[in-house]
Amino acid sequence: MSSALGTIRVGIGGWVFPPWRGTFYPPALKHADELAHASRHVTAIEINGTFYRLQNPASYRRWHDETPEDFVFSLKGSRFITHRNDLATAAPFMARFFDSGMAELGPKLGPILWQFAPGIKFDEANVAAFLDALPKSLGNLRLRHVLEVRSSSFRDPAFAKLMERHEAAIAWVEDDKVPLIETVTTDFVYVRLRQCSEAEPTGYAPDRIAAFAERFREHAKAGRDCFVYFINGAKVRAPHAARALIERLAA
């Protein structure tokens, strides 16, 4: 959904999930048509497969072609880059990841999410070396980067200042196992909501959906783009939570 300045995109993690058949997807829908269906009911998708393995240009091209013109994909950065204690050693692997074909998404390429391993603690020099290695563009595309951190040591104000200098975002993650850091460090916010309840038809109670909508409207009014994903928890409810938020934003 769009406001006067920032754009609010709301989506889910991936599109292949068997329990969505008959709940989100029509029972007779072909598996090959699931992305086309999902992308016409949410406005963004976070791709998790890029975390586990490199994709190829043909896949990115197909995803581009099967989705609406204004759709966006966020990509999860490779674990072979993020899951190492010495983050500076990731630099040589960056080119391979970014050259794997994601440029085929064109303007549909959204932020890149870098999820650090739980054991990584905040070390300013270590994190700075990682941020220095991240490319700012891919051809004519501006790249936006997000860090999801899992240690409370990242609550250090020096981390937020470091992210500001690199114009990168800190992921706001709603999960008991992840520190909640809501500091805004750049011109967009990236949110991963991981506490959908199966007892709620829309994943979250209506008052929580309304509160989310109001909060993201305020960010948009301030000129910030918002990328909001309902991830895990009771994943079967994630598409319904995304739809409920989209409808609330449109009300």
C-alpha positions as CSV (number, residue, x, y, z in Angstrom):
1,M,0.0,0.0,0.0
2,S,1.3,3.5,-0.7
3,S,1.1,6.7,1.3
4,A,2.2,10.2,0.2
5,L,5.9,9.5,0.7
6,G,7.0,6.0,1.8
7,T,5.6,2.8,0.4
8,I,4.3,0.0,2.7
9,R,4.7,-3.5,1.4
10,V,3.3,-6.5,3.2
11,G,4.1,-10.1,2.6
12,I,5.0,-13.6,3.6
13,G,8.1,-15.9,3.6
14,G,8.2,-17.9,0.4
15,W,5.2,-19.4,-1.4
16,V,5.7,-23.1,-1.1
17,F,4.0,-24.4,2.0
18,P,1.7,-27.5,1.8
19,P,-0.7,-26.4,4.7
20,W,-1.6,-23.3,2.6
21,R,-3.3,-25.5,0.1
22,G,-7.0,-25.3,0.8
23,T,-6.5,-22.4,3.3
24,F,-4.7,-19.8,1.2
25,Y,-4.4,-21.6,-2.2
26,P,-7.5,-23.1,-3.8
27,P,-7.2,-26.9,-3.5
28,A,-7.0,-27.5,-7.2
29,L,-4.4,-24.8,-7.9
30,K,-1.4,-26.1,-9.8
31,H,1.9,-25.9,-7.8
32,A,3.4,-24.0,-10.7
33,D,0.8,-21.3,-10.3
34,E,1.3,-20.7,-6.5
35,L,3.7,-17.8,-6.9
36,A,1.3,-16.1,-9.4
37,H,-1.6,-16.6,-6.9
38,A,0.4,-15.4,-3.8
39,S,1.8,-12.3,-5.6
40,R,-1.7,-11.1,-6.3
41,H,-2.8,-11.3,-2.7
42,V,0.3,-9.9,-1.0
43,T,2.6,-7.2,-2.2
44,A,6.0,-8.7,-1.3
45,I,7.6,-12.0,-0.6
46,E,10.8,-12.8,1.3
47,I,12.8,-15.6,-0.4
48,N,14.4,-18.0,2.0
49,G,16.0,-20.3,-0.5
50,T,18.8,-17.9,-1.2
51,F,20.0,-18.5,2.3
52,Y,20.7,-22.1,1.6
53,R,22.0,-22.1,-2.0
54,L,22.7,-19.9,-4.9
55,Q,19.8,-19.5,-7.4
56,N,20.3,-19.0,-11.1
57,P,19.3,-16.3,-13.6
58,A,16.5,-18.4,-15.1
59,S,14.8,-18.7,-11.7
60,Y,15.0,-15.0,-11.0
61,R,13.7,-14.2,-14.5
62,R,10.8,-16.6,-14.0
63,W,9.9,-15.0,-10.6
64,H,10.0,-11.6,-12.2
65,D,7.7,-12.6,-15.1
66,E,5.1,-14.4,-12.9
67,T,4.5,-11.5,-10.6
68,P,2.7,-8.1,-11.0
69,E,4.7,-5.1,-12.2
70,D,4.9,-3.4,-8.8
71,F,5.7,-6.6,-6.8
72,V,8.9,-6.8,-4.7
73,F,11.1,-9.7,-3.5
74,S,13.4,-9.5,-0.5
75,L,16.2,-12.0,-0.6
76,K,17.8,-13.7,2.4
77,G,21.6,-13.5,2.2
78,S,23.6,-16.7,1.9
79,R,24.5,-18.5,5.2
80,F,28.0,-19.1,3.8
81,I,28.5,-15.4,4.0
82,T,26.8,-14.6,7.4
83,H,27.5,-17.7,9.5
84,R,31.2,-17.2,10.2
85,N,32.8,-15.7,13.3
86,D,35.2,-13.5,11.4
87,L,32.8,-11.6,9.2
88,A,35.7,-9.9,7.3
89,T,36.4,-13.2,5.6
90,A,33.0,-13.1,3.9
91,A,34.1,-10.4,1.4
92,P,35.5,-12.8,-1.3
93,F,32.1,-14.6,-1.4
94,M,30.0,-11.5,-2.0
95,A,30.6,-11.3,-5.7
96,R,29.5,-14.9,-6.3
97,F,26.2,-14.2,-4.4
98,F,25.4,-11.0,-6.2
99,D,26.4,-12.3,-9.6
100,S,24.1,-15.3,-9.3
101,G,21.3,-13.7,-11.4
102,M,19.3,-11.5,-9.0
103,A,19.7,-8.6,-11.3
104,E,17.1,-10.3,-13.4
105,L,14.5,-9.1,-10.9
106,G,15.2,-5.5,-12.0
107,P,13.1,-3.1,-9.9
108,K,11.4,-6.0,-8.2
109,L,14.6,-6.6,-6.2
110,G,13.9,-5.4,-2.6
111,P,16.2,-5.4,0.5
112,I,18.7,-8.1,1.2
113,L,18.4,-9.6,4.6
114,W,21.6,-10.8,6.3
115,Q,20.8,-13.0,9.3
116,F,23.7,-13.4,11.6
117,A,24.3,-16.7,13.5
118,P,23.1,-16.6,17.2
119,G,26.7,-16.9,18.4
120,I,27.9,-13.7,16.8
121,K,28.3,-11.0,19.4
122,F,28.7,-7.3,18.6
123,D,32.2,-6.4,17.8
124,E,32.4,-3.0,16.0
125,A,35.4,-3.8,13.9
126,N,34.0,-7.2,12.8
127,V,30.6,-5.8,11.9
128,A,32.1,-2.8,10.2
129,A,34.3,-5.1,8.0
130,F,31.1,-6.9,6.9
131,L,29.2,-3.7,6.1
132,D,32.2,-2.3,4.2
133,A,32.1,-5.4,2.0
134,L,28.4,-5.0,1.0
135,P,28.0,-3.5,-2.5
136,K,25.8,-0.4,-2.7
137,S,24.5,-1.1,-6.2
138,L,24.0,-3.9,-8.7
139,G,24.2,-2.4,-12.2
140,N,21.6,0.4,-12.2
141,L,19.9,-1.0,-9.1
142,R,20.4,0.5,-5.7
143,L,20.9,-2.2,-3.0
144,R,19.3,-2.0,0.4
145,H,20.8,-4.1,3.2
146,V,19.3,-5.3,6.5
147,L,20.9,-7.1,9.4
148,E,19.0,-9.4,11.7
149,V,21.1,-9.9,14.8
150,R,20.4,-12.5,17.5
151,S,22.6,-11.4,20.4
152,S,21.5,-8.8,23.0
153,S,25.1,-7.4,22.7
154,F,23.9,-5.6,19.6
155,R,21.8,-3.2,21.7
156,D,25.0,-1.2,22.0
157,P,24.3,2.4,20.7
158,A,27.6,2.0,18.7
159,F,25.8,-0.6,16.5
160,A,23.0,1.7,15.6
161,K,25.5,4.5,14.7
162,L,27.5,2.1,12.6
163,M,24.4,1.1,10.7
164,E,23.5,4.7,10.1
165,R,26.9,5.4,8.6
166,H,26.4,2.5,6.2
167,E,22.7,3.4,5.5
168,A,21.6,-0.1,6.4
169,A,18.6,-1.2,8.4
170,I,18.3,-3.2,11.6
171,A,15.6,-5.8,11.3
172,W,12.7,-5.4,13.7
173,V,12.0,-9.0,14.6
174,E,9.1,-10.0,16.8
175,D,10.4,-13.3,18.3
176,D,11.2,-14.2,21.9
177,K,14.6,-15.6,20.8
178,V,15.7,-12.4,19.1
179,P,16.5,-9.0,20.7
180,L,13.9,-6.4,19.7
181,I,15.7,-3.4,18.3
182,E,13.4,-0.8,16.8
183,T,16.0,1.9,16.1
184,V,15.5,3.4,12.7
185,T,18.9,3.8,11.0
186,T,18.1,4.6,7.3
187,D,15.2,5.5,4.9
188,F,13.3,2.2,5.3
189,V,12.2,-0.2,7.9
190,Y,12.2,-4.0,7.7
191,V,9.9,-6.0,10.0
192,R,9.7,-9.8,10.5
193,L,6.6,-10.7,12.6
194,R,7.0,-14.2,13.8
195,Q,4.2,-14.7,16.4
196,C,1.1,-15.6,14.4
197,S,-1.3,-17.6,16.4
198,E,-3.3,-20.4,14.9
199,A,-6.2,-19.6,17.3
200,E,-6.6,-16.2,15.5
201,P,-8.1,-16.5,12.0
202,T,-5.9,-13.6,10.9
203,G,-2.8,-14.7,12.8
204,Y,-2.9,-11.6,15.1
205,A,-5.9,-10.1,16.9
206,P,-7.6,-7.2,15.1
207,D,-6.3,-4.7,17.6
208,R,-2.7,-5.8,16.9
209,I,-3.3,-5.5,13.1
210,A,-4.7,-2.0,13.6
211,A,-1.7,-1.0,15.8
212,F,0.7,-2.3,13.1
213,A,-1.1,-0.4,10.4
214,E,-1.0,2.8,12.3
215,R,2.7,2.4,13.1
216,F,3.7,1.7,9.5
217,R,1.5,4.6,8.3
218,E,3.6,6.9,10.6
219,H,6.8,5.6,9.1
220,A,5.5,6.1,5.6
221,K,4.4,9.7,6.4
222,A,8.0,10.3,7.5
223,G,9.2,9.2,4.1
224,R,10.3,5.7,5.0
225,D,9.5,2.6,2.9
226,C,8.2,-0.3,5.0
227,F,8.8,-4.0,4.3
228,V,6.6,-6.1,6.6
229,Y,6.7,-9.9,6.5
230,F,4.7,-12.4,8.5
231,I,7.1,-15.2,9.0
232,N,6.7,-18.5,10.9
233,G,4.9,-18.7,14.2
234,A,1.7,-20.4,13.1
235,K,2.8,-20.1,9.5
236,V,-0.5,-21.4,8.2
237,R,-2.0,-18.0,9.3
238,A,0.7,-15.8,7.7
239,P,-1.1,-15.1,4.4
240,H,-4.3,-14.2,6.3
241,A,-2.3,-11.9,8.6
242,A,-0.7,-10.2,5.6
243,R,-4.1,-9.8,3.9
244,A,-5.7,-8.4,7.1
245,L,-2.9,-5.8,7.4
246,I,-3.2,-4.9,3.7
247,E,-6.9,-4.4,4.0
248,R,-6.5,-2.3,7.2
249,L,-4.0,-0.1,5.5
250,A,-6.5,0.4,2.6
251,A,-9.4,1.2,4.9
